[in-house]
């Protein structure tokens, strides 16, 4: 590959450079939002980097001046940490607190930054106790998570339960049906929800195509005759039409060292490369070389100094198996298989412009703030955890939205590479499409039912369900909603509220059968303490406690058993027969399996989930609690260290819920607290 570019790109490349250092002047949409927030709810949709967070900061300043309080909810712990750091710099550490599943600090502060699950749980508590949520503004960042199939239910619950007196500020880059969401909020909150939209990017985006020869072309022809979707550039179209050429291009990973040389030649670095999988991200590092960094000694010096400051007090990170790639090549990979602390190192270096390239899975595109001058996209589909599906408009915009750094770039670039999984015509259509509509993802679960019954009768809960976004979409926008739903969603919501109510009643009947709820719909004593278990499998854990199956005085053993309830990884073998397993763990685990089997069968026969309990994660957690070396555990297991770290964090959160049962089960609650201390240690968390 040799650097080359189509002559039409010369004036485009001349725009590359630093913007003039001018005094910040708020955009009209930002000022309009600030004017709106005191008098109504507000939904702001604007491209990534347009300044949505500035709105949240300025609104918070006005409330703090009046001695008010703010709750800032985010979907991701990484984003929570980022917003917490930014707000602490602005308002001071004493004014800002943080609340996530595994970390809390300064929880009485005027501004709380936390994950949405924590806010939802606080609303449960407020409804139960009758105490007001001490808050004068709720900010929900990345509000398109309302349509997330896994997490959307939490966002919807917050919007339904939030007292009308508390203004709501929603921030998002990708909501196609923002006015429909606003109409729904108006219908349930009885107050205006103002939609404020900005469509222009603060840093213009230019799409490119990198030919296998090394020549850069515009991806698309200039729009003619007001065409809504300009076609592929004629030379790109010609290449794309030659299917053999396209199919044979980069059947494996491309030569990233040569690609970086080309991008550097045209001053298109730093770049984020979006790849299909974790393994591809890690393999990509090996295909880079140290040539670029050698040519820039000042960058290397600054990079090494900053890296040293980030890892000098952490022996594990200083031995990280990817550290040489950063030191010698200024490249790094970023994905969920890495430790949270290592990802912070990579994110910091990328945000400060010290890396040439970051190789990431598409999940990095949502909710983490480290843009680059260019993004490089290799595939027009992505893996959603089960299947490879075409990129949606919103996913593509989240990825391309990382291109162009406000205040550092005059222009950003989205560069497409050819390959067997790249459909250039489809990508060109996505480039000009509006964001996707979002649909309700509300669903009933046992934790929701138990917590709502703390403060509502079943008939009152039915009224709450009538406020759901699902009911609104079916009742008020039936044709559009039905048309846009997938087959699975259509089956789920085809009867609207009727389905939700029947699903609620199915859960309620099961809770009555097992005496968590009385025949008249009131929580029993067992139902009261079980409602505090705001976890994925509350009934299985509650039944384990009722049947005296959980260890009461061994914190390491309790952590190991709870880990089995949390684990989502499937295993094909069962090492229970191995003599190396602790007899104490083996006996307790077998007792849990045997004791819960009848109850689990009843759950399954009634259409509910009952996760398989595997001993492999329990063995690892038991050893980790007993201080086995981290590196040994990872090498000897099927877990990537990021996955096991996440398992430890989720186990600790489940243990934290058990620790709330002090009144009903004081001994096991104390054991849970001790278990948390045994497993939350470096390198999972950093001191």
C-alpha positions in Angstrom: 0.0 0.0 0.0 1.3 3.5 -0.9 -0.3 6.8 0.2 -2.5 8.3 -2.5 -5.6 10.4 -2.7 -8.2 11.4 -5.2 -7.6 15.0 -6.4 -11.0 16.1 -5.2 -9.8 15.5 -1.6 -7.2 18.2 -1.7 -9.5 21.1 -0.5 -11.0 18.7 2.1 -7.6 17.8 3.6 -6.7 21.5 3.6 -9.3 22.0 6.3 -7.5 19.7 8.7 -6.0 21.5 11.7 -6.7 23.2 15.0 -9.7 25.5 15.2 -8.9 29.1 16.1 -8.9 29.7 19.9 -12.0 31.8 20.3 -14.1 32.7 23.3 -16.9 30.1 23.9 -20.3 31.3 22.8 -23.3 29.0 23.6 -25.3 27.8 20.7 -28.9 28.8 20.4 -30.1 25.3 21.2 -28.1 25.3 24.5 -29.6 28.6 25.5 -33.1 27.5 24.6 -32.6 24.4 26.8 -31.5 26.4 29.8 -34.5 28.7 29.4 -36.8 25.7 29.2 -35.6 23.6 32.1 -37.0 25.7 34.9 -40.6 25.7 33.4 -41.0 22.2 31.9 -39.4 18.8 31.2 -36.8 19.0 28.4 -35.6 16.4 25.8 -32.4 17.5 24.0 -31.2 15.6 21.0 -28.0 16.8 19.4 -25.0 15.1 17.7 -22.1 13.8 19.8 -19.9 16.6 20.8 -22.5 19.3 20.3 -22.4 20.4 23.9 -25.2 18.5 25.7 -23.1 18.1 28.8 -22.6 21.9 29.0 -26.4 22.3 29.3 -26.4 19.9 32.3 -23.5 21.8 33.9 -25.1 25.2 33.5 -28.5 24.0 34.7 -26.7 22.4 37.7 -25.0 25.7 38.5 -28.3 27.6 38.7 -29.8 25.0 41.0 -26.7 24.9 43.2 -26.9 28.7 43.6 -30.4 28.2 45.0 -29.1 25.4 47.4 -30.9 22.7 45.3 -29.8 19.2 44.5 -29.3 17.3 41.3 -29.3 13.6 40.3 -27.4 12.8 37.1 -28.1 9.3 35.8 -26.0 7.5 33.2 -26.2 4.0 31.7 -22.5 3.1 32.1 -20.0 3.1 35.0 -17.3 4.5 32.7 -19.5 7.4 31.8 -20.5 7.9 35.4 -16.8 8.2 36.3 -16.1 10.6 33.5 -19.0 12.9 34.4 -18.1 12.7 38.1 -14.6 13.8 37.3 -15.8 16.7 35.1 -18.4 17.9 37.6 -15.9 17.7 40.5 -13.5 19.9 38.6 -16.3 22.5 38.1 -18.1 22.4 41.4 -15.4 21.0 43.8 -15.1 17.5 45.3 -17.3 18.4 48.3 -20.3 19.3 46.0 -20.3 16.1 44.0 -20.9 12.5 45.0 -20.9 9.2 43.1 -23.2 6.1 43.3 -22.6 2.9 41.3 -23.2 -0.7 42.1 -19.6 -1.1 43.4 -18.6 2.4 44.6 -20.1 5.2 46.5 -18.7 8.4 47.8 -20.0 11.6 49.3 -23.6 10.4 49.0 -25.1 13.5 50.6 -23.6 15.8 48.1 -25.6 18.5 46.2 -24.9 16.7 42.9 -25.1 12.9 42.7 -23.7 11.1 39.6 -24.8 7.5 39.4 -26.1 4.7 37.3 -29.8 4.6 36.5 -30.4 1.4 38.5 -29.4 3.2 41.7 -31.9 6.0 40.9 -34.6 3.6 40.2 -34.0 1.8 43.5 -34.1 5.2 45.4 -37.5 5.8 43.8 -38.7 2.4 45.0 -37.6 3.4 48.5 -39.3 6.8 48.3 -42.6 5.3 47.3 -42.4 2.8 50.1 -41.4 5.1 52.9 -43.4 8.1 51.7 -40.3 10.3 51.9 -39.6 12.8 49.2 -36.6 12.2 46.9 -34.4 15.2 47.8 -33.8 16.4 44.3 -34.6 19.5 42.2 -33.5 18.2 38.8 -33.0 14.7 37.3 -30.7 14.5 34.3 -30.7 11.3 32.3 -27.8 11.1 29.9 -27.8 8.8 26.8 -31.6 8.8 27.0 -31.9 6.5 24.0 -31.2 3.7 26.5 -35.0 3.9 27.0 -35.1 1.6 24.0 -32.3 -0.8 25.1 -33.6 -4.3 25.2 -31.7 -5.1 28.4 -31.7 -1.8 30.3 -34.6 0.1 28.9 -37.1 -1.1 31.5 -35.1 0.7 34.2 -35.2 4.0 32.3 -38.9 3.6 31.7 -39.6 2.9 35.4 -37.7 6.0 36.4 -39.8 8.2 34.1 -43.0 6.6 35.4 -42.2 6.8 39.1 -40.4 10.2 39.2 -42.5 12.8 41.1 -43.9 15.4 38.7 -42.5 18.2 40.9 -38.9 17.2 39.9 -38.0 18.5 36.4 -36.6 16.0 34.0 -33.8 16.7 31.5 -33.1 14.0 28.9 -29.9 14.1 26.8 -29.3 12.0 23.7 -27.7 12.0 20.3 -29.8 9.3 18.7 -33.6 9.3 19.2 -35.5 9.3 15.9 -39.0 9.6 17.6 -38.1 12.2 20.2 -41.5 14.0 19.8 -43.3 10.7 20.5 -41.3 10.2 23.6 -42.1 13.7 24.7 -45.9 13.2 24.1 -45.7 10.1 26.2 -44.0 11.9 29.0 -46.6 14.7 28.8 -49.4 12.1 29.0 -48.1 10.6 32.3 -46.6 13.6 34.0 -49.2 16.2 33.1 -46.7 18.9 32.1 -45.0 20.1 29.0 -42.0 18.3 27.7 -40.1 20.5 25.3 -38.1 18.9 22.5 -35.0 20.8 21.5 -33.1 19.5 18.5 -29.9 20.3 16.8 -28.9 18.4 13.6 -25.6 20.0 12.6 -22.4 18.4 13.9 -20.1 20.9 15.6 -17.2 19.3 13.7 -18.3 18.4 10.1 -17.9 14.7 9.1 -16.5 13.6 5.8 -16.7 9.9 4.8 -13.8 8.3 3.0 -13.0 5.0 1.3 -9.5 3.5 1.6 -8.7 1.4 -1.5 -6.5 -1.6 -0.9 -3.8 0.1 -3.0 -3.6 2.8 -0.3 -5.5 5.5 -2.2 -8.2 7.5 -0.4 -11.4 8.4 -2.2 -14.5 10.2 -1.1 -17.0 7.5 -0.2 -19.9 9.3 -2.0 -20.5 11.5 -4.9 -21.5 15.1 -4.1 -25.2 15.4 -3.8 -26.8 16.5 -7.0 -30.3 17.9 -7.7 -31.1 17.9 -4.0 -30.8 14.1 -3.9 -31.4 12.9 -0.3 -29.0 10.0 -0.6 -26.0 10.6 -2.9 -24.6 7.4 -4.4 -21.1 6.0 -4.0 -18.3 7.9 -5.6 -17.8 6.6 -9.2 -14.4 5.0 -8.5 -15.7 3.4 -5.3 -18.8 2.2 -7.1 -16.5 0.6 -9.8 -14.5 -1.2 -7.1 -17.6 -2.3 -5.3 -19.1 -3.7 -8.5 -16.1 -6.0 -9.0 -17.2 -8.5 -6.4 -14.1 -10.6 -6.7 -11.9 -7.6 -5.8 -14.2 -6.7 -2.9 -14.4 -10.3 -1.6 -10.7 -10.9 -1.7 -9.8 -7.6 0.1 -8.7 -8.2 3.6 -10.1 -11.7 4.1 -8.1 -11.6 7.3 -7.2 -8.5 9.3 -5.7 -5.7 7.0 -2.1 -4.4 7.3 -2.7 -1.9 10.0 0.9 -0.7 10.0 0.6 0.4 6.4 -2.9 1.9 7.0 -1.5 3.9 9.9 1.3 5.2 7.7 -1.3 6.4 5.1 -3.4 8.0 7.7 -0.4 9.7 9.2 0.7 10.9 5.8 -2.6 12.8 5.4 -2.7 13.9 9.0 -5.7 11.8 9.8 -4.6 10.5 13.2 -5.5 9.7 15.9 -8.0 7.1 14.8 -10.4 4.7 16.4 -10.7 1.4 14.5 -14.0 -0.5 15.1 -13.5 -4.3 14.8 -15.8 -7.2 15.2 -14.4 -8.9 18.3 -12.1 -8.7 21.2 -9.6 -11.1 19.7 -9.4 -8.9 16.5 -8.7 -5.8 18.6 -5.9 -7.6 20.4 -4.5 -9.1 17.2 -4.5 -5.7 15.5 -1.8 -4.5 17.9 0.6 -7.1 16.6 0.1 -5.8 13.1 1.3 -2.3 14.0 4.9 -1.2 14.2 7.0 1.4 16.0 7.9 3.6 13.0 5.4 6.4 13.6 6.4 6.9 17.2 10.1 6.8 16.4 9.5 9.7 14.0 7.9 11.8 16.8 10.2 11.8 19.9 8.3 14.5 21.7 5.0 12.5 21.5 6.8 9.4 22.8 8.3 11.3 25.7 4.9 12.7 26.7 3.3 9.3 26.2 5.8 7.5 28.4 5.6 10.2 31.1 1.8 10.1 31.2 1.6 6.3 31.1 4.1 6.2 34.0 1.9 8.6 36.1 -1.2 6.4 35.5 0.3 3.0 36.4 3.2 3.8 38.7 1.3 2.8 41.9 -0.2 -0.3 40.4 2.0 -3.3 40.0 -0.6 -5.3 38.0 -1.1 -2.6 35.4 2.7 -2.0 35.1 3.0 -5.7 34.0 0.0 -5.6 31.6 0.6 -7.8 28.6 -0.3 -4.9 26.2 1.9 -2.3 27.8 4.7 -2.7 25.3 2.3 -1.9 22.4 1.6 1.5 24.0 5.2 2.3 24.9 6.6 1.3 21.5 3.8 1.9 19.0 1.3 4.3 20.7 -1.6 1.9 20.0 -4.0 0.1 22.3 -7.0 -2.1 22.3 -10.2 -1.4 24.3 -12.9 -3.9 25.0 -14.9 -5.6 27.8 -12.3 -8.3 28.2 -9.9 -5.8 29.8 -9.9 -4.8 33.5 -11.8 -1.6 34.3 -8.6 0.0 35.5 -6.7 -0.8 32.3 -9.5 0.6 30.2 -9.3 3.9 32.2 -5.6 4.1 31.3 -6.4 3.6 27.6 -9.3 6.0 27.7 -7.1 8.7 29.4 -4.3 8.4 26.9 -6.7 8.5 24.0 -8.6 11.4 25.3 -5.4 13.4 25.8 -4.3 12.7 22.2 -1.3 10.6 23.1 -2.2 7.5 21.2 -2.1 7.1 17.4 -4.8 4.5 17.3 -7.2 2.6 19.5 -8.7 -0.7 18.3 -12.2 -1.2 19.8 -15.4 -3.1 19.6 -18.5 -1.1 18.7 -19.6 -1.0 22.3 -17.0 1.8 22.9 -19.1 4.1 20.7 -21.9 4.6 23.2 -21.4 6.8 26.2 -17.7 7.1 26.5 -16.1 10.5 25.7 -12.8 10.1 23.8 -13.2 11.1 20.2 -10.5 11.1 17.5 -9.8 12.8 14.3 -10.9 9.8 12.4 -12.9 6.6 12.9 -12.2 3.6 10.7 -15.0 1.1 10.1 -14.3 -2.4 8.8 -17.8 -4.0 8.9 -21.3 -2.9 8.1 -22.7 -5.3 10.8 -22.0 -6.0 14.4 -22.3 -8.8 16.9 -25.1 -8.2 19.4 -24.2 -11.1 21.7 -26.1 -13.7 19.8 -26.1 -12.8 16.1 -24.4 -10.7 13.5 -26.9 -8.0 12.4 -26.6 -5.0 10.1 -25.6 -1.8 11.8 -28.6 0.4 12.7 -28.6 4.0 11.9 -28.2 4.9 15.5 -25.2 2.5 16.0 -23.5 3.9 12.9 -24.0 7.5 14.1 -22.7 6.6 17.5 -19.5 5.1 15.9 -19.0 7.9 13.3 -19.9 10.5 16.1 -16.5 9.8 17.6 -14.8 11.4 14.5 -13.8 15.0 15.0 -12.8 16.5 18.4 -14.5 19.7 19.3 -11.8 22.4 19.9 -9.1 20.2 18.4 -10.4 19.5 14.8 -11.9 21.5 12.0 -13.2 18.4 10.4 -13.6 14.7 11.2 -13.4 11.6 9.0 -15.2 8.3 8.8 -13.1 5.9 6.8 -14.5 2.7 5.3 -12.3 -0.3 4.6 -13.2 -3.0 2.1 -13.8 -6.5 3.2 -16.2 -9.5 3.0 -18.3 -8.0 5.8 -18.5 -4.5 4.5 -21.5 -3.4 2.4 -20.5 0.0 1.1 -23.9 0.8 -0.4 -25.6 0.1 2.9 -23.1 2.2 4.8 -23.6 5.1 2.4 -27.3 5.0 3.1 -26.7 4.9 6.9 -24.6 8.0 6.6 -27.6 10.2 5.5 -30.3 8.4 7.6 -31.9 9.9 10.7 -31.5 8.0 14.0 -33.8 5.0 14.6 -37.0 5.3 16.6 -36.9 3.7 20.0 -39.6 1.5 21.4 -40.7 0.5 24.9 -38.8 -2.4 26.4 -40.8 -2.6 29.6 -41.1 -6.1 31.1 -42.3 -7.5 34.4 -39.9 -9.2 36.8 -40.1 -10.4 40.4 -38.0 -7.6 41.9 -40.3 -5.0 40.2 -43.4 -6.7 41.5 -42.1 -7.1 45.1 -41.0 -3.5 45.2 -44.2 -2.0 43.8 -46.3 -4.1 46.2 -44.4 -2.3 49.0 -46.4 0.9 48.2 -49.2 -0.1 45.8 -52.1 -2.5 45.6 -52.3 -4.6 42.5 -55.0 -2.3 41.1 -52.8 0.7 41.6 -50.0 -1.1 39.8 -52.3 -1.6 36.9 -52.7 2.2 36.7 -48.9 2.4 36.7 -48.7 -0.1 33.8 -51.2 2.1 31.9 -48.6 4.8 32.0 -45.9 2.7 30.3 -44.4 3.8 27.0 -45.6 0.4 25.6 -49.2 1.2 26.4 -48.8 4.7 24.9 -47.3 3.4 21.7 -50.0 0.8 21.2 -53.0 3.0 22.2 -52.0 6.3 20.6 -49.7 5.3 17.7 -50.8 1.8 16.9 -50.1 1.6 13.2 -46.7 3.1 13.3 -45.7 1.2 16.4 -46.9 -2.2 15.2 -45.3 -1.7 11.8 -41.9 -1.0 13.3 -41.8 -3.7 15.8 -39.9 -7.0 15.3 -41.7 -10.3 15.4 -40.6 -10.9 19.0 -41.7 -7.4 20.1 -45.0 -7.7 18.2 -45.8 -10.9 20.0 -44.9 -9.2 23.3 -46.8 -6.0 22.9 -49.4 -6.9 20.3 -52.1 -6.8 22.9 -50.6 -3.8 24.6 -51.5 -3.3 28.3 -53.4 -6.6 28.4 -50.1 -8.5 28.0 -48.4 -6.5 30.7 -51.2 -7.0 33.1 -51.4 -10.7 32.5 -47.6 -11.0 32.9 -47.9 -9.1 36.2 -50.6 -11.4 37.4 -48.6 -14.5 36.5 -45.8 -13.2 38.6 -48.2 -12.2 41.4 -49.8 -15.6 41.4 -46.5 -17.4 41.7 -45.5 -15.1 44.6 -48.8 -16.0 46.3 -48.2 -19.7 45.8 -44.9 -19.5 47.6 -46.2 -17.1 50.3 -44.1 -14.1 49.4 -47.5 -12.4 48.9 -50.8 -13.0 50.8 -54.0 -14.0 49.1 -55.2 -10.4 49.3 -52.2 -9.0 47.5 -50.1 -7.8 50.5 -46.5 -8.7 51.0 -45.9 -11.3 53.7 -43.0 -11.0 56.1 -40.9 -13.0 53.6 -42.0 -10.8 50.8 -41.0 -7.7 52.8 -37.3 -8.8 53.2 -37.2 -10.4 49.7 -38.1 -7.0 48.2 -34.7 -5.7 49.3 -33.0 -8.2 47.0 -32.8 -6.0 43.9 -30.8 -8.6 42.0 -31.2 -10.7 38.9 -32.5 -13.9 40.6 -34.2 -12.6 43.8 -36.5 -15.5 44.3 -33.8 -18.2 44.0 -31.7 -16.4 46.5 -34.6 -15.7 48.8 -35.7 -19.4 48.7 -32.1 -20.4 49.5 -32.2 -18.2 52.6 -35.6 -19.6 53.6 -34.4 -23.1 53.2 -31.2 -22.3 55.2 -29.1 -23.4 52.2 -26.7 -20.5 52.2 -23.5 -20.5 54.4 -24.1 -18.2 57.4 -20.6 -17.8 58.8 -18.1 -18.4 56.0 -17.8 -15.2 53.8 -15.6 -16.8 51.2 -18.0 -19.6 50.7 -21.0 -17.2 50.6 -19.3 -15.2 47.9 -18.6 -18.4 45.9 -22.2 -19.5 46.1 -23.7 -16.1 45.2 -21.3 -16.0 42.3 -23.1 -19.0 40.8 -26.4 -17.1 40.8 -24.7 -14.1 39.1 -22.8 -16.0 36.4 -24.1 -15.9 32.8 -21.4 -18.0 31.2 -22.3 -21.5 30.0 -20.0 -24.5 30.8 -20.1 -27.9 29.1 -18.2 -29.9 31.7 -18.9 -30.3 35.4 -15.7 -30.7 37.5 -17.6 -31.6 40.7 -15.8 -35.0 40.7 -12.3 -33.4 40.9 -10.5 -34.1 44.1 -8.9 -30.6 44.0 -12.2 -28.9 44.8 -12.6 -27.8 48.4 -14.9 -30.4 50.1 -16.6 -27.5 52.0 -17.4 -25.8 48.7 -18.5 -29.0 46.9 -20.8 -30.0 49.7 -22.4 -26.6 50.0 -22.8 -26.3 46.2 -24.4 -29.7 45.9 -26.7 -28.9 48.7 -27.8 -25.7 47.0 -28.5 -27.5 43.7 -30.5 -30.3 45.4 -32.4 -28.0 47.7 -33.4 -25.5 45.0 -34.2 -28.1 42.3 -38.0 -28.4 43.1 -38.4 -24.6 43.2 -36.4 -24.1 40.0 -38.6 -26.6 38.2 -41.7 -24.7 39.3 -40.2 -21.5 38.0 -39.5 -23.0 34.6 -42.9 -24.8 34.4 -44.6 -21.4 35.0 -42.6 -19.7 32.3 -40.0 -18.0 34.4 -36.3 -18.1 34.2 -34.1 -20.2 36.5 -30.4 -20.0 35.7 -28.2 -23.1 35.6 -25.8 -23.1 38.5 -22.2 -24.0 37.4 -19.5 -24.6 39.9 -16.6 -23.3 37.8 -17.2 -19.6 38.6 -17.7 -20.6 42.3 -14.3 -22.3 42.4 -12.7 -19.2 41.0 -14.5 -16.9 43.4 -13.6 -19.1 46.4 -10.0 -19.1 45.4 -10.0 -15.4 44.8 -11.6 -14.8 48.2 -8.7 -16.8 49.7 -6.1 -14.6 48.0 -5.0 -16.9 45.2 -2.9 -14.8 42.7 -5.0 -13.0 40.1 -2.7 -14.0 37.2 -2.9 -17.7 38.2 -6.7 -17.6 38.3 -7.0 -16.0 34.9 -4.5 -18.4 33.2 -6.2 -21.4 34.6 -9.8 -20.4 33.7 -12.0 -19.7 30.6 -12.5 -16.1 31.7 -10.9 -13.0 30.3 -9.8 -10.9 33.2 -12.3 -8.2 32.4 -15.1 -10.7 32.5 -14.0 -12.1 35.8 -13.6 -8.6 37.2 -17.1 -7.9 36.1 -18.3 -11.1 37.8 -16.6 -10.1 41.0 -18.2 -6.6 40.9 -21.7 -8.1 40.2 -21.2 -10.7 43.0 -20.3 -7.9 45.4 -23.4 -6.0 44.4 -25.6 -9.1 45.1 -23.8 -9.5 48.4 -24.5 -5.8 49.2 -28.2 -6.5 48.7 -28.0 -9.5 51.1 -26.3 -7.3 53.6 -29.5 -5.2 53.7 -31.3 -8.1 55.5 -29.9 -7.2 58.9 -33.2 -7.1 60.6 -34.4 -10.5 59.3 -31.1 -12.4 59.0 -28.4 -10.5 61.0 -25.8 -13.3 60.8 -25.9 -13.8 57.0 -26.0 -10.0 56.5 -22.8 -9.6 58.5 -21.2 -12.5 56.6 -22.1 -10.8 53.3 -20.4 -7.6 54.4 -17.2 -9.5 55.2 -17.5 -11.3 51.8 -17.5 -8.0 50.0 -14.3 -7.0 51.6 -12.7 -10.3 50.7 -13.4 -10.0 47.0 -13.2 -6.3 46.3 -9.5 -5.8 46.0 -6.8 -5.1 43.4 -6.8 -5.4 40.5 -10.6 -5.5 40.4 -10.8 -2.2 42.2 -7.9 0.3 42.7 -7.1 2.0 46.0 
